[in-house]
């Protein structure tokens, strides 16, 4: 079965979040993968239309 566009977007967004976490906090989260994240707690940020880096900034309270 072919993934839907929305599920592809969700997975792409997840990959972006993992990349943003690694870039911003790599020293603290060595080797983090998508399976390490509780995505149900992040989904609302995706549904708000936040970019992965914006979602990470919000989640880790580093927004300016």
DRENLUM-393084 format. One line per 10 residues: number of its first residue (from 1); their letters; for each residue x, y, z of N, C-alpha, C, O, CB. Coordinates in pm, 1 decimal, always signed. Glycine has a CB too. Layout:
N
NUM = a = X/Y/Z/X/Y/Z/X/Y/Z/X/Y/Z/X/Y/Z; ...
***
This chain:
64
1 = xxxxxxxxxx = +84.6/-118.7/+0.0/+0.0/+0.0/+0.0/+88.6/+124.4/+0.0/+182.8/+133.5/+78.7/-95.9/+0.2/+122.6; +59.2/+218.2/-86.3/+133.8/+343.1/-100.9/+92.1/+442.0/+8.8/-27.3/+463.3/+29.6/+110.3/+404.8/-241.9; +189.4/+503.0/+79.8/+153.2/+602.0/+182.9/+83.6/+722.8/+121.1/+114.0/+762.1/+8.5/+278.7/+647.8/+260.2; -8.8/+780.5/+194.5/-78.3/+899.9/+147.2/+14.1/+1020.1/+157.4/+115.5/+1016.3/+227.1/-207.9/+924.1/+227.7; -22.0/+1126.3/+87.5/+57.5/+1248.6/+91.1/+69.1/+1300.3/+233.8/+176.2/+1344.4/+275.4/-4.3/+1356.0/+0.4; -41.5/+1295.2/+309.7/-36.7/+1346.0/+446.9/+53.5/+1260.1/+535.3/+122.4/+1313.2/+622.4/-177.7/+1351.7/+506.2; +54.4/+1128.7/+514.6/+143.5/+1045.5/+595.6/+288.5/+1065.9/+553.1/+378.7/+1057.8/+636.5/+104.8/+896.8/+583.7; +312.3/+1092.1/+425.0/+447.8/+1124.2/+380.0/+493.5/+1256.0/+441.8/+607.6/+1268.1/+486.3/+454.0/+1132.1/+225.4; +403.9/+1354.5/+444.5/+437.2/+1484.9/+503.6/+467.5/+1469.5/+652.3/+561.3/+1530.6/+703.4/+321.5/+1585.7/+482.7; +388.5/+1388.2/+721.5/+407.9/+1365.2/+864.5/+543.8/+1300.2/+889.6/+617.0/+1342.3/+979.2/+294.7/+1276.8/+921.3
11 = xxxxxxxxxx = +577.6/+1198.5/+811.6/+706.7/+1130.9/+828.7/+822.0/+1223.2/+793.5/+925.3/+1221.3/+860.3/+713.1/+1004.5/+742.5; +806.0/+1302.0/+692.1/+909.0/+1399.5/+654.7/+927.9/+1501.9/+766.1/+1040.6/+1538.9/+798.9/+871.8/+1470.5/+522.4; +817.0/+1547.3/+823.9/+822.2/+1642.8/+934.5/+893.1/+1579.6/+1054.3/+974.9/+1644.9/+1119.0/+679.3/+1689.1/+973.9; +862.6/+1454.1/+1084.1/+929.4/+1382.9/+1193.2/+1080.0/+1378.1/+1170.3/+1158.2/+1403.6/+1261.9/+873.4/+1240.4/+1207.1; +1120.3/+1345.3/+1048.0/+1263.0/+1342.5/+1015.9/+1325.1/+1480.0/+1038.1/+1437.7/+1490.6/+1086.7/+1285.1/+1296.7/+870.4; +1251.8/+1584.7/+1002.4/+1300.0/+1720.4/+1023.6/+1316.2/+1753.9/+1170.0/+1411.2/+1822.1/+1208.4/+1207.1/+1818.6/+959.7; +1224.3/+1706.8/+1252.0/+1233.6/+1729.3/+1396.4/+1356.4/+1659.6/+1453.3/+1431.0/+1718.3/+1531.6/+1106.2/+1679.6/+1467.6; +1377.0/+1535.5/+1414.4/+1494.4/+1461.5/+1462.8/+1621.7/+1532.9/+1419.1/+1716.2/+1544.3/+1497.1/+1493.5/+1315.1/+1410.3; +1625.0/+1580.2/+1296.8/+1741.3/+1654.7/+1247.3/+1761.7/+1783.7/+1326.4/+1874.5/+1817.8/+1361.8/+1724.8/+1686.7/+1097.8; +1653.0/+1855.1/+1354.0/+1662.9/+1980.6/+1430.7/+1710.8/+1954.3/+1573.3/+1792.3/+2030.1/+1626.0/+1526.7/+2052.9/+1433.7
21 = xxxxxxxxxx = +1661.5/+1849.0/+1635.2/+1706.8/+1814.0/+1770.7/+1856.1/+1782.8/+1767.9/+1931.6/+1828.0/+1853.9/+1626.5/+1692.4/+1827.1; +1897.3/+1705.5/+1668.7/+2038.1/+1668.8/+1656.5/+2125.1/+1792.2/+1635.1/+2232.5/+1803.5/+1694.2/+2057.7/+1569.9/+1541.4; +2079.5/+1884.3/+1551.0/+2157.3/+2005.0/+1524.2/+2165.2/+2095.5/+1646.6/+2271.0/+2150.8/+1676.8/+2096.9/+2081.3/+1407.5; +2053.7/+2110.2/+1716.5/+2049.9/+2203.4/+1829.1/+2103.0/+2144.0/+1960.1/+2159.3/+2215.2/+2043.2/+1908.9/+2250.6/+1849.8; +2084.4/+2013.1/+1977.1/+2117.7/+1950.2/+2105.0/+2195.8/+1821.0/+2086.9/+2185.8/+1730.5/+2169.8/+1991.5/+1922.7/+2183.8; +2273.2/+1811.4/+1979.9/+2343.8/+1687.7/+1946.2/+2424.8/+1629.6/+2059.7/+2430.1/+1507.7/+2076.1/+2433.4/+1711.5/+1831.3; +2487.3/+1714.3/+2137.7/+2567.4/+1665.9/+2249.1/+2486.4/+1598.7/+2357.6/+2537.5/+1514.4/+2431.4/+2643.6/+1778.1/+2307.9; +2359.6/+1636.0/+2367.4/+2273.0/+1579.8/+2471.1/+2195.2/+1458.4/+2422.4/+2156.2/+1372.7/+2501.7/+2176.7/+1685.1/+2520.5; +2172.9/+1451.7/+2291.7/+2089.5/+1345.6/+2235.4/+2165.4/+1270.2/+2126.6/+2123.4/+1268.3/+2010.9/+1958.7/+1403.9/+2178.8; +2274.7/+1209.5/+2163.3/+2356.0/+1136.4/+2067.1/+2279.3/+1016.5/+2012.3/+2223.5/+937.4/+2088.3/+2487.5/+1090.8/+2131.6
31 = xxxxxxxxxx = +2277.0/+1004.0/+1882.4/+2215.3/+887.7/+1819.5/+2064.2/+883.5/+1823.5/+2006.1/+776.4/+1805.8/+2266.2/+767.0/+1882.5; +1998.1/+996.2/+1846.1/+1852.1/+997.4/+1850.3/+1795.9/+957.6/+1713.1/+1847.4/+998.5/+1609.0/+1799.5/+1137.8/+1892.5; +1691.5/+878.6/+1715.6/+1622.9/+838.2/+1592.8/+1474.6/+868.3/+1607.5/+1427.0/+903.0/+1715.6/+1646.0/+687.1/+1562.2; +1402.9/+854.5/+1497.5/+1259.4/+882.4/+1499.4/+1187.2/+792.6/+1600.7/+1089.2/+835.3/+1661.9/+1199.5/+862.8/+1358.8; +1234.2/+670.0/+1618.8/+1167.4/+578.3/+1712.1/+1188.1/+616.8/+1859.1/+1121.7/+561.8/+1946.9/+1217.8/+437.0/+1689.4; +1278.0/+709.1/+1886.3/+1303.0/+754.6/+2023.5/+1205.8/+861.6/+2071.0/+1205.1/+896.9/+2188.9/+1442.7/+807.2/+2034.4; +1124.2/+913.0/+1980.7/+1038.0/+1027.7/+2010.7/+893.4/+982.1/+2027.4/+844.8/+898.7/+1951.0/+1048.1/+1134.4/+1899.3; +825.5/+1036.8/+2126.7/+682.6/+1011.5/+2147.1/+604.9/+1107.8/+2056.6/+576.1/+1220.8/+2096.1/+641.5/+1029.7/+2299.2; +571.5/+1063.5/+1936.6/+515.1/+1151.8/+1835.1/+374.7/+1200.5/+1866.5/+332.5/+1303.3/+1813.7/+513.9/+1082.3/+1704.3; +302.7/+1130.5/+1949.7/+168.2/+1178.2/+1985.7/+176.1/+1311.5/+2059.5/+85.3/+1393.9/+2048.7/+94.9/+1073.6/+2072.8
41 = xxxxxxxxxx = +283.8/+1333.1/+2134.3/+298.5/+1460.2/+2205.9/+346.0/+1572.6/+2114.5/+338.2/+1689.6/+2151.9/+395.7/+1444.0/+2321.6; +394.3/+1539.5/+1996.9/+443.5/+1638.7/+1900.8/+342.5/+1669.1/+1790.7/+353.4/+1772.1/+1724.1/+572.5/+1590.6/+1838.7; +246.4/+1582.9/+1770.9/+158.0/+1594.3/+1654.4/+86.2/+1729.0/+1647.3/+69.8/+1783.8/+1538.3/+55.6/+1482.8/+1656.6; +44.0/+1782.4/+1759.3/-28.7/+1910.0/+1757.7/+57.5/+2022.6/+1701.4/+4.7/+2115.2/+1639.8/-75.7/+1946.1/+1899.1; +188.9/+2016.4/+1721.4/+278.1/+2117.2/+1664.4/+280.2/+2106.7/+1511.9/+284.7/+2207.7/+1441.7/+420.7/+2101.4/+1721.2; +277.0/+1985.5/+1462.8/+269.3/+1962.2/+1318.1/+136.5/+2013.3/+1264.3/+131.9/+2078.6/+1160.0/+286.3/+1811.8/+1285.2; +29.5/+1983.7/+1335.4/-104.5/+2025.2/+1291.7/-120.2/+2177.6/+1294.9/-201.6/+2232.9/+1221.0/-211.8/+1959.9/+1380.2; -43.4/+2245.0/+1379.3/-43.2/+2391.7/+1384.3/+29.6/+2451.0/+1264.8/+19.5/+2570.9/+1238.8/+21.3/+2440.6/+1513.9; +102.9/+2367.8/+1192.4/+177.6/+2415.9/+1077.2/+318.7/+2463.2/+1110.0/+383.4/+2529.4/+1028.9/+102.7/+2526.6/+1012.9; +365.4/+2429.0/+1228.9/+500.7/+2469.3/+1266.4/+603.9/+2390.6/+1186.0/+583.3/+2273.9/+1152.5/+523.4/+2448.7/+1417.5
51 = xxxxxxxxxx = +712.8/+2455.7/+1156.5/+824.7/+2386.3/+1093.2/+889.1/+2296.6/+1199.3/+868.7/+2317.7/+1318.8/+929.5/+2488.3/+1032.5; +965.7/+2197.5/+1156.5/+1033.9/+2113.9/+1255.7/+1122.1/+2194.0/+1351.6/+1122.0/+2167.4/+1471.8/+1118.0/+2010.4/+1185.4; +1197.4/+2291.8/+1300.0/+1284.5/+2368.8/+1389.7/+1203.9/+2455.5/+1486.5/+1244.5/+2474.2/+1601.2/+1379.5/+2457.0/+1308.1; +1090.9/+2508.0/+1441.5/+1004.2/+2585.1/+1529.1/+942.1/+2496.0/+1636.7/+929.0/+2536.8/+1752.1/+894.6/+2654.3/+1447.6; +904.6/+2376.0/+1598.7/+847.2/+2281.5/+1695.4/+949.6/+2244.3/+1802.2/+916.6/+2236.0/+1920.5/+797.1/+2154.7/+1623.8; +1073.2/+2222.1/+1760.3/+1179.7/+2189.4/+1856.2/+1204.5/+2307.7/+1949.1/+1219.6/+2289.5/+2069.9/+1310.6/+2150.6/+1782.4; +1208.9/+2427.5/+1894.1/+1229.2/+2546.9/+1977.2/+1117.1/+2560.4/+2079.3/+1142.2/+2594.5/+2194.9/+1236.9/+2673.8/+1889.6; +994.4/+2534.0/+2037.7/+881.2/+2541.9/+2130.8/+890.6/+2433.3/+2237.7/+874.2/+2460.5/+2356.7/+748.0/+2529.3/+2054.6; +916.7/+2312.3/+2195.0/+920.8/+2198.7/+2288.1/+1032.9/+2211.6/+2391.9/+1017.1/+2170.8/+2506.9/+938.2/+2069.0/+2210.4; +1144.0/+2267.6/+2350.6/+1258.3/+2280.2/+2440.6/+1270.5/+2421.3/+2499.3/+1373.4/+2457.5/+2556.3/+1386.3/+2243.7/+2366.9
61 = xxxx = +1164.8/+2499.0/+2484.2/+1155.4/+2632.5/+2542.8/+1272.5/+2723.2/+2504.2/+1327.2/+2795.3/+2587.6/+1147.8/+2621.5/+2692.9; +1309.3/+2717.9/+2376.9/+1416.6/+2804.8/+2328.6/+1366.4/+2905.1/+2226.4/+1446.2/+2968.7/+2157.6/+1528.4/+2721.9/+2268.3; +1234.3/+2920.0/+2215.7/+1175.9/+3017.0/+2122.9/+1215.3/+3156.8/+2165.2/+1234.7/+3186.0/+2283.2/+1022.0/+3003.4/+2117.2; +1226.4/+3241.9/+2065.2/+1257.5/+3383.2/+2094.0/+1145.6/+3470.5/+2051.4/+1152.9/+3592.3/+2067.3/+1385.3/+3427.4/+2025.5
***
